Amino acid sequence: MHNGKGHRPGGIKRQTTVDLVSDELRRRIISGELAEGEQLLQEHLGRDLGVSRIPIREALRQLEAEGLVTISSHRGGVVSALSLEEIRELFALRACLETWLLSLAIPTMTDSDLDKAEVFANEMLTGEVAHWGELNWRFHETLYAPAKYSQTMAMLHRIHKNIDRYLRMQITLTSGWQKAQEEHRNIVNLCRARDVRRAVAALDAHIMDASTDLIRVISERRQAAQ
């Protein structure tokens, strides 16, 4: 029975219609089903998802806060497109934050933390794009969690969500799965050895190499589209 406070017994949060709509629209944007620059008409989305315009409007505001949607007075909601400069900036920010967090986390990491990270790395199967972004975040989150910097982690999670669709594009078009998996395993091994200097260097190279590949792929696709 519902306890009247928005939670089910056991403390499990009940998903609202807005949450469900947000999840579905986020999935469509990240998967590329809704392309960058595509207009998001509330009436059309409401019919498609079988809900009123109110949860659609609230969901779009939520996705705007995540950087996935841009809302303007004359066009309504539009799937955000990141410029190459913004992508460079976000990856540079990732490299700064993540190498810092890793250097803080390694001294307090346990074998259990590293085993958990390895499980996520091994679950990122070749060709499985649908869950790749979430597993990639879980892998990185597990490595940095021992640093106990919750606000930085929340900021980093928003960045990962914003670039997830571009990362999926990059690994799909460059067959980057194997390289990413090898790099993830190498980072875990260096963390196990408590080699902070080499682990941080490997992570920095992992992030910045992905940025270089991604910018090249996006540039080529946008030029081809024109």
Summary of the structure (lengths in Angstrom):
residues: 226
radius of gyration: 19.1
end to end distance: 56.0
largest distance: 56.0
contacts: 648
relative contact order: 0.11
helix: 71%
strand: 6%
